[in-house]
Amino acid sequence: MMNYHTRQIALLVLLLLVLPLALGACGSAAAGAEQSVKGQVIGVDAGAQTFSFQGNDGKKYDFKVKAGSGVDLVHVKEHMDNKKEIEVKYSGTTAPYEASYAH
């Protein structure tokens, strides 16, 4: 039978091993959370329901528009034609990201 101190040490070791795994799982869930970026639209492909974007952060993004998302590619193209900044909210961890908002 384990004495009180041995049980405390075993519990502490178990917590130290499990805690990083639990925190890693939380980080993975956050990676799929909606993100937002501002910048310029640099290309629109209405047939493929996609658009490309140069973020103010210097990165190039490729987005797909899922049916029913509320993203209007005509509006997105107007931003491109007028060289107006646009904000895009999206999810996903790899391109093409799924746009849920573009205005």
C-alpha positions in Angstrom: 0.0 0.0 0.0 1.3 3.5 -0.9 1.8 6.0 1.9 0.5 9.5 1.7 3.7 11.1 0.4 4.2 8.5 -2.3 0.6 9.1 -3.5 1.2 12.9 -3.6 4.4 12.4 -5.7 2.6 10.0 -8.0 -0.3 12.5 -8.5 2.1 15.3 -9.2 4.1 13.3 -11.8 0.8 12.3 -13.4 -0.3 15.9 -13.6 3.0 17.0 -15.1 2.6 14.4 -17.8 -1.0 15.0 -18.6 -1.1 18.8 -18.5 1.1 19.4 -21.6 -1.1 17.0 -23.5 -4.3 18.8 -22.5 -2.8 22.2 -23.3 -1.7 20.9 -26.7 -5.2 19.8 -27.5 -6.6 23.2 -26.6 -4.1 24.8 -29.0 -5.2 22.5 -31.8 -8.8 23.5 -31.4 -7.8 27.2 -31.5 -6.1 26.6 -34.8 -9.4 25.9 -36.4 -11.0 29.0 -34.9 -12.1 31.9 -37.1 -9.4 34.3 -37.9 -9.4 37.8 -39.5 -7.1 39.6 -41.9 -7.2 42.9 -43.8 -5.6 43.7 -47.2 -6.2 43.8 -50.9 -8.0 41.4 -53.2 -5.6 40.5 -56.1 -7.7 37.9 -58.0 -11.3 36.5 -58.2 -12.4 33.3 -59.9 -16.2 33.3 -59.8 -16.4 29.9 -61.6 -14.2 28.2 -59.0 -15.8 30.3 -56.1 -12.3 31.4 -55.0 -10.3 34.6 -54.5 -6.7 35.6 -53.8 -5.7 38.2 -51.3 -2.5 40.1 -50.3 -2.8 40.7 -46.5 -1.4 43.8 -44.8 0.8 41.3 -43.0 2.6 40.7 -46.3 1.3 37.2 -46.8 -0.7 35.9 -49.8 -3.9 34.1 -49.0 -6.2 31.9 -51.2 -9.8 31.6 -50.1 -12.7 29.5 -51.2 -16.3 30.5 -50.8 -18.6 27.9 -49.5 -22.2 28.0 -50.8 -24.5 29.8 -48.3 -21.6 31.6 -46.6 -22.9 35.1 -47.3 -19.6 36.1 -49.1 -20.5 38.0 -52.3 -17.8 37.5 -54.9 -19.2 40.5 -56.9 -18.6 42.7 -53.9 -15.1 41.1 -53.4 -14.3 41.9 -57.1 -15.5 45.5 -56.6 -13.0 45.9 -53.8 -10.3 44.5 -56.2 -11.3 46.8 -59.1 -11.4 49.9 -56.8 -8.3 48.9 -54.9 -10.2 49.2 -51.6 -9.0 47.4 -48.5 -11.2 44.5 -47.4 -11.4 42.5 -44.2 -11.8 38.7 -44.6 -12.8 36.4 -41.8 -11.9 32.8 -42.4 -11.2 29.3 -40.9 -8.9 26.5 -41.7 -5.2 25.8 -41.3 -4.2 25.3 -45.0 -5.0 27.1 -48.2 -7.5 27.6 -49.7 -9.0 28.9 -46.4 -12.7 29.0 -46.1 -14.0 32.6 -46.1 -17.0 33.3 -44.0 -17.0 37.1 -44.3 -15.6 39.6 -46.8 -16.3 43.3 -46.5 
